[in-house]
Amino acid sequence: MEPEKKSSNEALVGLVIIIIILIIGGIYIWMSNQKASREKEVRLNNITAQNSVDLNALEADVKATDVNTGVDASTLN
């Protein structure tokens, strides 16, 4: 009895299925990376806007602070 020979069509179908799975996986990873990049950009913009507000508040505090101590620096040793 001779062993059953597989046709080349079965190998081709298997190869096509593997290629399709790889393509779908690549598209999934690519799309998830794009989504993560957009979310990171939004968070960065929010942080930058919040930092700007905080820096403006600090600058206003510094301008409002009285730094006159009544001491003449040129008389100190």
PyMOL commands that set and color helices and strands:
alter all, ss='L'
color gray80, all
select helices_A, chain A and resi 8-64+73-75
alter helices_A, ss='H'
color red, helices_A
deselect
rebuild
show_as cartoon
